[in-house]
């Protein structure tokens, strides 16, 4: 049990490397092997979810191994209520992404190697309790995502991949500068988050604020929060479907996770000083993302801009510093991973059949693809926060949390839902309903492999919407500890 978290990183990493070494004649084995490896990780994540002690809370399943003692850095892993949902979400979406990658025929072994490397890096970010280890995995994620977009992406993939790389690398360097400054300021001679946090919390605000600003720039790029968001629509539009699912479902959560992991416990005064600014930028992201989504004619761009808006709700919840807001942010992080994943799977399914993502190229497809159209309606209603679905729980808690701290922002965020309703209903009317476009008269409905990718997401969206305590019981203890850290 002690080594389970390490195994969840090592198995996909080593397994992925082994897949890359398959002889060309054996490349047809790459996907089945990737399915086994990703499936094993999902089983491990499910077991962690089942046995995590919710009453006890705090960090569990910890492992600490000496790594580079001269630098004071260690292979220190663990999960709490903040990390566990992200680990489960990563394992789930990675497996579904492998299932959905059935059409990858070019350099198959390399593709699945990179997907597994991406999974290993993402899990590493969420379970790291050492700042250098956290930064290492943060950078590991950058490499496979760059190659997945630049090799298997759309016509403009080179531009999108370079833009993604430049933005995130610049943010990462800023974060590295902040981590090194924190190491030097505390004199801790270690990068262990728990030890550094105890010393860093005693630093004066004049030291904490500039250090946290440097770290926050790197985190904000990853969220992405306005005005550091421009890499996201290009990356989404050019990435293959399964990669878009991982990008929206998990990679964006690295930023918001980092704000909660590094801010309150390491630099509480710096974190508190930035909360009002985060609140402003969050509201701008909510309104801007929704307004730009309203103007899109490309299905994938519409979903991409809606992600900016929904991640704005996450950041608004974080910026409140309240238990309700932070629990709402955590629920919204998990929920958005499910809903955005489902939407991107659907966009990929429509594109595969019509070879276009232009909304005007569809019309009345519910008459020929009732199940796919029904899923699009379901995902859209979940995205706009219909009660009974997971999106409602997260957004409701965020707005409740914001009402007591930023009532104006809460009202704006609540009214922004109207814009969300507008662009989603407009899209549904143009794509699924109305007169049938004759060019789509022979579109096939859902395939069993597509149902296998989308089915688990639908089940979880409803489960969390109807029984939110399933998730809240896991995240609440970490939210309370974050609030206590801010209040100190």
C-alpha positions as CSV (number, residue, x, y, z in Angstrom):
1,X,0.0,0.0,0.0
2,X,2.9,2.4,0.9
3,X,4.2,2.2,-2.7
4,X,0.9,2.4,-4.5
5,X,1.2,6.1,-5.4
6,X,4.7,5.5,-6.7
7,X,3.5,2.5,-8.8
8,X,0.7,4.7,-10.3
9,X,3.5,6.9,-11.7
10,X,6.1,4.3,-12.5
11,X,3.8,1.7,-14.2
12,X,2.5,4.0,-17.0
13,X,5.9,5.6,-17.4
14,X,7.8,2.4,-17.7
15,X,5.0,0.6,-19.6
16,X,4.9,3.5,-22.0
17,X,8.6,3.3,-22.7
18,X,8.2,-0.5,-23.2
19,X,5.4,0.1,-25.8
20,X,7.7,2.6,-27.7
21,X,10.2,-0.2,-28.0
22,X,7.8,-2.6,-29.7
23,X,8.9,-3.7,-33.2
24,X,7.0,-2.1,-36.0
25,X,5.3,-5.4,-36.7
26,X,3.9,-5.5,-33.1
27,X,2.6,-1.9,-33.1
28,X,-1.0,-3.3,-33.2
29,X,-0.4,-4.4,-29.6
30,X,0.2,-0.8,-28.4
31,X,-3.4,0.1,-27.7
32,X,-4.3,-3.1,-25.9
33,X,-1.2,-2.7,-23.7
34,X,-2.0,0.9,-23.0
35,X,-5.6,-0.2,-22.1
36,X,-4.2,-2.7,-19.6
37,X,-1.8,-0.1,-18.0
38,X,-4.4,2.7,-17.9
39,X,-7.0,0.2,-16.5
40,X,-4.6,-0.9,-13.8
41,X,-4.2,2.7,-12.7
42,X,-7.9,3.3,-12.6
43,X,-8.3,0.3,-10.4
44,X,-5.7,1.6,-8.1
45,X,-7.3,5.0,-8.0
46,X,-10.7,3.5,-7.3
47,X,-9.2,1.5,-4.5
48,X,-7.7,4.7,-3.0
49,X,-11.0,6.4,-3.2
50,X,-12.8,3.5,-1.5
51,X,-10.3,3.2,1.5
52,X,-9.4,6.9,2.0
53,X,-10.3,7.7,5.6
54,X,-12.8,10.6,5.2
55,X,-13.2,11.1,8.9
56,X,-9.5,11.4,9.5
57,X,-8.8,13.5,6.4
58,X,-5.3,14.9,5.9
59,X,-2.5,13.4,4.0
60,X,-2.7,9.6,3.6
61,X,-0.8,6.8,1.8
62,X,2.4,8.8,2.2
63,X,5.8,7.6,0.9
64,X,9.1,9.4,1.4
65,X,12.3,8.2,-0.2
66,X,15.6,9.9,-0.3
67,X,16.2,11.4,-3.8
68,X,19.0,14.1,-3.9
69,X,20.0,14.7,-0.2
70,X,22.6,17.3,-1.3
71,X,19.7,19.5,-2.5
72,X,17.4,18.5,0.3
73,X,14.8,17.1,-2.1
74,X,13.0,13.7,-1.7
75,X,10.6,11.5,-3.5
76,X,7.8,12.4,-1.1
77,X,4.2,11.5,-2.2
78,X,0.8,11.5,-0.5
79,X,-2.9,12.2,-1.2
80,X,-5.5,14.2,0.7
81,X,-9.0,15.3,-0.1
82,X,-7.6,17.9,-2.6
83,X,-5.4,15.4,-4.5
84,X,-7.5,12.3,-4.4
85,X,-10.3,13.4,-6.8
86,X,-7.7,14.7,-9.2
87,X,-5.8,11.4,-9.2
88,X,-9.1,9.5,-9.8
89,X,-10.1,11.9,-12.6
90,X,-6.7,11.6,-14.3
91,X,-6.8,7.8,-14.2
92,X,-10.4,7.7,-15.5
93,X,-9.9,10.1,-18.3
94,X,-6.6,8.5,-19.3
95,X,-8.3,5.2,-19.7
96,X,-11.2,6.7,-21.7
97,X,-8.8,8.6,-23.9
98,X,-7.0,5.3,-24.7
99,X,-10.4,3.7,-25.6
100,X,-11.3,6.7,-27.7
101,X,-8.0,6.6,-29.7
102,X,-9.1,3.7,-31.8
103,X,-8.5,5.7,-35.1
104,X,-4.9,6.5,-34.4
105,X,-3.0,4.7,-37.1
106,X,0.2,6.8,-37.6
107,X,3.1,6.0,-35.2
108,X,0.7,4.2,-32.9
109,X,3.3,3.0,-30.3
110,X,4.7,6.5,-29.9
111,X,1.2,8.0,-29.5
112,X,0.2,5.7,-26.7
113,X,3.7,6.1,-25.1
114,X,3.1,9.8,-24.9
115,X,-0.5,9.4,-23.5
116,X,0.8,7.2,-20.7
117,X,3.7,9.5,-20.0
118,X,1.2,12.3,-19.8
119,X,-0.8,10.3,-17.3
120,X,2.3,9.6,-15.2
121,X,3.2,13.3,-15.2
122,X,-0.3,14.4,-14.2
123,X,-0.6,12.0,-11.3
124,X,2.9,13.0,-10.2
125,X,1.9,16.6,-10.0
126,X,-1.2,15.8,-7.9
127,X,0.6,13.5,-5.4
128,X,4.0,15.3,-5.0
129,X,4.8,16.7,-1.6
130,X,8.2,18.0,-2.5
131,X,8.5,21.3,-4.4
132,X,11.2,20.1,-6.8
133,X,9.4,16.8,-7.5
134,X,6.2,18.9,-8.1
135,X,8.1,21.1,-10.6
136,X,9.7,18.1,-12.3
137,X,6.3,16.5,-13.0
138,X,4.9,19.9,-13.9
139,X,7.5,20.0,-16.7
140,X,7.1,16.3,-17.6
141,X,3.5,17.0,-18.6
142,X,4.6,19.7,-21.0
143,X,6.7,17.4,-23.2
144,X,4.1,14.7,-24.2
145,X,1.3,17.3,-24.6
146,X,3.6,19.3,-27.0
147,X,4.3,16.2,-29.2
148,X,0.7,14.9,-29.1
149,X,-0.5,18.3,-30.5
150,X,2.4,18.8,-32.9
151,X,2.4,15.3,-34.4
152,X,-1.3,14.1,-34.3
153,X,-3.0,17.5,-34.3
154,X,-4.9,19.4,-37.1
155,X,-3.6,21.4,-40.0
156,X,-2.3,24.3,-37.9
157,X,-0.8,22.0,-35.2
158,X,2.7,23.4,-35.3
159,X,1.6,26.9,-34.4
160,X,-0.7,25.7,-31.7
161,X,1.9,23.4,-30.2
162,X,4.6,26.1,-30.1
163,X,2.2,28.6,-28.6
164,X,1.2,26.1,-25.9
165,X,4.9,25.4,-25.3
166,X,6.0,29.0,-25.1
167,X,3.2,30.1,-22.8
168,X,3.5,27.2,-20.4
169,X,7.3,27.2,-20.3
170,X,7.4,30.9,-19.6
171,X,4.9,30.4,-16.7
172,X,6.9,27.4,-15.5
173,X,10.1,29.4,-15.4
174,X,8.4,32.1,-13.3
175,X,7.2,29.4,-10.9
176,X,10.7,27.9,-10.7
177,X,12.0,31.3,-9.8
178,X,9.4,31.6,-7.0
179,X,10.3,28.1,-5.7
180,X,14.0,28.9,-5.6
181,X,13.3,32.3,-3.9
182,X,11.1,30.5,-1.3
183,X,13.9,27.9,-0.7
184,X,16.4,30.7,-0.1
185,X,14.1,32.9,2.0
186,X,13.2,30.1,4.4
187,X,16.7,28.7,4.7
188,X,15.0,25.3,5.1
189,X,17.7,23.4,3.2
190,X,14.8,21.2,2.0
191,X,12.1,21.3,-0.7
192,X,9.7,19.2,1.4
193,X,6.3,21.1,1.2
194,X,5.4,20.3,4.8
195,X,8.7,21.5,6.2
196,X,9.0,24.5,4.0
197,X,5.4,25.4,4.8
198,X,6.1,25.6,8.5
199,X,9.0,28.0,8.0
200,X,7.5,30.0,5.1
201,X,4.4,30.8,7.0
202,X,6.5,32.9,9.3
203,X,7.9,35.1,6.5
204,X,6.6,38.7,6.5
205,X,4.1,39.7,3.8
206,X,6.7,41.8,2.1
207,X,8.6,38.6,1.3
208,X,5.6,36.2,0.7
209,X,3.8,38.4,-1.7
210,X,6.5,38.7,-4.5
211,X,7.3,35.0,-4.1
212,X,3.7,34.0,-4.5
213,X,3.2,36.3,-7.4
214,X,6.1,34.5,-9.3
215,X,4.5,31.1,-8.5
216,X,1.0,32.3,-9.3
217,X,2.0,33.5,-12.8
218,X,2.9,29.9,-13.7
219,X,-0.3,28.6,-12.1
220,X,-2.5,31.2,-13.8
221,X,-1.2,30.3,-17.3
222,X,-2.2,26.7,-16.7
223,X,-5.7,27.4,-15.4
224,X,-5.8,29.5,-17.8
225,X,-7.1,32.7,-16.4
226,X,-7.7,35.9,-18.4
227,X,-5.5,37.4,-19.9
228,X,-3.2,34.4,-20.0
229,X,-5.7,32.2,-21.8
230,X,-4.9,32.7,-25.5
231,X,-3.0,29.5,-25.9
232,X,-6.0,27.3,-24.9
233,X,-8.4,27.7,-27.9
234,X,-5.6,27.0,-30.4
235,X,-4.4,24.0,-28.5
236,X,-7.9,22.6,-28.2
237,X,-8.8,23.1,-31.8
238,X,-5.7,21.5,-33.1
239,X,-5.3,18.6,-30.6
240,X,-6.8,15.2,-31.5
241,X,-10.0,14.4,-29.6
242,X,-8.6,12.2,-26.8
243,X,-5.8,14.8,-26.2
244,X,-8.4,17.6,-25.9
245,X,-10.2,15.5,-23.3
246,X,-7.1,15.2,-21.2
247,X,-6.2,18.9,-21.8
248,X,-9.6,20.2,-20.6
249,X,-10.4,17.4,-18.2
250,X,-7.1,17.3,-16.2
251,X,-4.3,19.5,-17.4
252,X,-6.2,22.8,-16.8
253,X,-6.8,21.6,-13.2
254,X,-3.1,21.6,-12.5
255,X,-3.2,25.4,-12.2
256,X,-6.2,25.6,-9.8
257,X,-4.9,22.6,-7.9
258,X,-1.5,24.5,-7.5
259,X,-3.2,27.6,-6.2
260,X,-4.8,25.5,-3.4
261,X,-1.8,23.3,-2.7
262,X,0.9,25.9,-2.7
263,X,-0.9,29.1,-1.7
264,X,-2.6,28.7,1.7
265,X,-0.1,26.2,3.2
266,X,3.2,27.7,2.0
267,X,2.6,31.4,1.6
268,X,-0.7,32.3,3.3
269,X,0.0,36.0,3.5
270,X,0.9,36.2,-0.2
271,X,-2.1,34.1,-1.1
272,X,-4.5,36.3,0.9
273,X,-3.0,39.4,-0.7
274,X,-3.7,38.1,-4.2
275,X,-7.3,36.9,-3.5
276,X,-9.0,40.1,-4.5
277,X,-7.1,40.2,-7.8
278,X,-7.9,36.6,-8.4
279,X,-11.6,37.4,-7.8
280,X,-11.6,40.2,-10.4
281,X,-9.8,38.0,-13.0
282,X,-12.1,35.1,-12.3
283,X,-15.2,37.2,-12.9
284,X,-13.7,38.6,-16.1
285,X,-12.8,35.0,-17.2
286,X,-16.4,33.9,-16.5
287,X,-18.0,36.6,-18.5
288,X,-15.4,36.8,-21.3
289,X,-15.3,33.1,-21.9
290,X,-19.0,32.8,-22.1
291,X,-19.4,35.9,-24.3
292,X,-16.7,34.7,-26.8
293,X,-18.2,31.2,-26.8
294,X,-21.5,32.8,-27.8
295,X,-19.8,34.1,-31.0
296,X,-18.2,30.9,-32.1
297,X,-19.2,29.0,-35.2
298,X,-16.8,26.1,-34.6
299,X,-18.0,23.5,-32.1
300,X,-14.6,22.8,-30.6
301,X,-13.8,26.5,-30.1
302,X,-17.2,26.9,-28.4
303,X,-16.4,24.2,-25.9
304,X,-12.8,25.6,-25.5
305,X,-14.1,29.1,-24.6
306,X,-16.7,27.6,-22.3
307,X,-13.9,25.9,-20.5
308,X,-12.3,29.3,-19.8
309,X,-15.6,30.5,-18.4
310,X,-16.1,27.4,-16.2
311,X,-12.5,27.5,-14.9
312,X,-13.4,31.1,-13.9
313,X,-16.0,29.7,-11.5
314,X,-13.2,27.5,-10.0
315,X,-11.0,30.6,-9.5
316,X,-13.9,32.6,-8.1
317,X,-14.5,29.9,-5.5
318,X,-10.8,29.8,-4.6
319,X,-10.6,33.6,-4.3
320,X,-13.3,33.7,-1.6
321,X,-11.2,31.9,0.9
322,X,-14.3,30.4,2.4
323,X,-15.2,26.7,3.0
324,X,-18.2,26.9,0.8
325,X,-16.3,28.6,-2.0
326,X,-13.3,26.3,-1.8
327,X,-15.5,23.1,-1.7
328,X,-17.4,24.5,-4.6
329,X,-14.1,25.1,-6.5
330,X,-13.0,21.5,-5.8
331,X,-16.4,20.1,-6.9
332,X,-16.3,22.3,-10.0
333,X,-12.8,21.2,-10.9
334,X,-13.9,17.5,-10.8
335,X,-17.2,18.2,-12.5
336,X,-15.7,20.3,-15.3
337,X,-13.3,17.4,-16.0
338,X,-16.3,15.1,-16.6
339,X,-18.5,17.5,-18.6
340,X,-15.7,19.0,-20.8
341,X,-14.5,15.4,-21.4
342,X,-17.9,14.4,-22.5
343,X,-18.4,17.4,-24.7
344,X,-15.0,17.0,-26.4
345,X,-15.8,13.3,-27.1
346,X,-19.0,14.3,-28.7
347,X,-17.4,17.0,-30.8
348,X,-14.9,14.4,-32.0
349,X,-17.7,12.0,-32.8
350,X,-19.5,14.6,-34.9
351,X,-16.2,15.6,-36.7
352,X,-15.4,12.0,-37.5
353,X,-18.7,11.7,-39.3
354,X,-19.0,15.1,-41.0
355,X,-15.3,16.0,-41.3
356,X,-16.2,19.5,-40.2
357,X,-16.8,21.2,-36.9
358,X,-18.7,24.2,-38.3
359,X,-22.0,24.4,-36.5
360,X,-23.8,25.6,-39.6
361,X,-22.8,22.4,-41.4
362,X,-25.1,20.3,-39.2
363,X,-28.8,20.7,-38.5
364,X,-31.5,18.2,-37.5
365,X,-29.0,15.4,-36.7
366,X,-31.3,14.3,-33.8
367,X,-33.4,12.7,-36.6
368,X,-30.6,10.4,-37.7
369,X,-28.4,10.2,-34.6
370,X,-30.8,10.3,-31.7
371,X,-28.4,8.9,-29.1
372,X,-25.5,11.2,-30.0
373,X,-27.8,14.2,-30.2
374,X,-29.3,13.1,-26.8
375,X,-25.9,12.9,-25.3
376,X,-25.1,16.4,-26.7
377,X,-28.3,17.7,-25.0
378,X,-27.4,15.9,-21.8
379,X,-23.8,17.3,-21.8
380,X,-25.0,20.8,-22.6
381,X,-27.5,20.8,-19.8
382,X,-24.8,19.6,-17.4
383,X,-22.5,22.3,-18.6
384,X,-25.1,25.1,-18.0
385,X,-25.6,23.8,-14.4
386,X,-29.0,22.1,-14.5
387,X,-30.0,20.8,-11.0
388,X,-29.4,17.1,-10.6
389,X,-26.2,17.3,-12.5
390,X,-22.6,17.8,-11.2
391,X,-22.2,21.3,-12.8
392,X,-25.0,22.7,-10.6
393,X,-23.4,21.6,-7.3
394,X,-20.0,23.2,-8.0
395,X,-21.4,26.5,-9.4
396,X,-24.0,26.8,-6.7
397,X,-21.4,26.4,-3.9
398,X,-19.1,28.8,-5.6
399,X,-21.8,31.5,-5.8
400,X,-22.9,30.9,-2.2
401,X,-19.3,31.3,-1.1
402,X,-18.8,34.4,-3.2
403,X,-22.0,36.0,-1.9
404,X,-20.5,36.6,1.6
405,X,-17.2,38.0,0.3
406,X,-17.8,39.5,-3.2
407,X,-21.6,39.9,-3.5
408,X,-21.2,41.9,-6.8
409,X,-19.0,39.2,-8.3
410,X,-21.5,36.6,-7.2
411,X,-24.4,38.4,-8.9
412,X,-22.3,38.8,-12.1
413,X,-21.3,35.1,-12.1
414,X,-24.9,34.1,-11.6
415,X,-26.1,36.3,-14.5
416,X,-23.3,34.9,-16.7
417,X,-25.1,31.6,-16.5
418,X,-27.7,33.2,-18.8
419,X,-25.0,33.7,-21.4
420,X,-24.0,30.1,-21.0
421,X,-27.6,29.0,-21.5
422,X,-27.7,31.2,-24.6
423,X,-24.7,29.8,-26.4
424,X,-25.5,26.2,-25.5
425,X,-29.2,26.4,-26.6
426,X,-28.2,28.2,-29.8
427,X,-25.7,25.5,-30.5
428,X,-28.2,22.7,-29.8
429,X,-30.8,24.3,-32.0
430,X,-28.4,24.6,-34.9
431,X,-26.8,21.2,-34.6
432,X,-29.4,18.8,-33.3
433,X,-32.8,20.2,-34.1
434,X,-34.6,21.9,-36.9
435,X,-34.7,20.7,-40.5
436,X,-32.3,17.9,-41.3
437,X,-29.4,18.9,-43.4
438,X,-29.5,16.4,-46.4
439,X,-25.7,16.0,-46.2
440,X,-26.1,14.5,-42.8
441,X,-28.9,12.1,-43.7
442,X,-26.7,9.0,-43.6
443,X,-24.7,9.9,-40.4
444,X,-24.3,6.8,-38.3
445,X,-25.3,7.0,-34.6
446,X,-23.1,6.1,-31.7
447,X,-20.7,3.2,-31.8
448,X,-20.2,0.8,-28.9
449,X,-16.6,2.1,-28.4
450,X,-17.9,5.6,-28.2
451,X,-20.5,4.6,-25.7
452,X,-17.8,3.0,-23.7
453,X,-15.9,6.3,-23.6
454,X,-18.9,8.5,-22.8
455,X,-21.0,6.2,-20.6
456,X,-18.9,6.4,-17.4
457,X,-18.8,10.2,-17.6
458,X,-22.6,10.4,-17.9
459,X,-23.0,8.1,-14.9
460,X,-20.6,10.2,-12.7
461,X,-22.2,13.5,-13.8
462,X,-25.6,12.3,-12.5
463,X,-24.2,10.5,-9.5
464,X,-22.5,13.7,-8.2
465,X,-25.5,15.8,-9.2
466,X,-27.9,13.6,-7.2
467,X,-25.5,12.5,-4.4
468,X,-23.0,15.3,-4.1
469,X,-21.8,14.0,-0.7
470,X,-20.0,11.3,-2.7
471,X,-17.5,13.9,-3.6
472,X,-18.0,16.5,-0.9
473,X,-17.2,14.0,1.9
474,X,-13.7,13.6,0.3
475,X,-12.9,17.2,-0.3
476,X,-14.4,18.9,2.7
477,X,-11.6,18.1,5.2
478,X,-9.0,19.6,2.8
479,X,-11.1,22.7,2.3
480,X,-11.4,23.2,6.0
481,X,-7.6,22.9,6.5
482,X,-7.1,25.4,3.7
483,X,-9.5,27.9,5.3
484,X,-7.6,27.4,8.7
485,X,-4.3,28.1,6.9
486,X,-5.6,31.3,5.4
487,X,-7.1,32.5,8.8
488,X,-3.8,32.0,10.7
